[in-house]
Amino acid sequence: MGEKKAFSITDVYLLLAVIIWGSDYLFAKIALREVSPISFSAMRTAISTAVLIPFFVKREKNWSVSVRHFSWLVGLALLGTVLNRIFWAIGLSLTTASNSALLMATSPIFVLIGSSIFLRTVVTSRAVLGILLSFVGVFLMIQGDWKGGLMGSETFRGDLIIIAAAVLWALFTVLAKKLLKEYSSLKVTAYVMLIGTILFLPFLPNEKGGGWGEISWLAWFSVLYVAILGNCLAYFFWIWGIQNIGPMRTGLYQYLMPVVTILLAVPFLKETLTAIQVWGAAVVFGGIFLARFE
């Protein structure tokens, strides 16, 4: 009696979020063949905000936020919407979908570091060992096939940018927790998305030749998929998870995202993973497991 459920509706929502985000890499990679990374980031944000706002207006009775909290929302929008999505799209355009998903899965390590700094979470010696082990795994994933050295990797620049995106997402995950003590997950999501859209307005025109009118139906479908499912529905699920089970447990669900991505990227994008990258991913996951579970 009173026993905590092992698997809740929040866990279901987070599973759906990582499945959607895992498939995002496939569709984003397709869209980025015809759309510039920054324009892609701006359009996906604008579309998802247009979908979310009517739902927010209907469901949320009180729209107000304090001036102090509004400035906090602007900061979250910069971290989790604008900068994270720009870095993610640019990095993805310069590396493989599989690499991107595997490197984004390092975010829980940065969540742990951020939680210790901003939320005063105790970091044990075991956690420190796990963090160090994860960074070794990241090196192995970026290294690839050992040919040409680390800097010689064709995806090196894109991999580093994806890691930066993972750091930004971790900061968003940690810092959002403070605001979610004051407001609902729907309100925080709506305001972060709306502010992000406003900041993105100058970048909406497609910088690639022909603009938005010349891209294929598949590219448009891919943009809409990422915008509506990835940017809106999964984003809301993620905020819900942070609010209900906290940033650390929520971050663990990113383990599953690379699996979804790789299962799609190998047959549809013809991507391959080297044995060293697989070992690197295993080392990263081992490090995260060591750091997060006592």
Beta strands, then each sheet from edge to edge (+ up, - down):
end
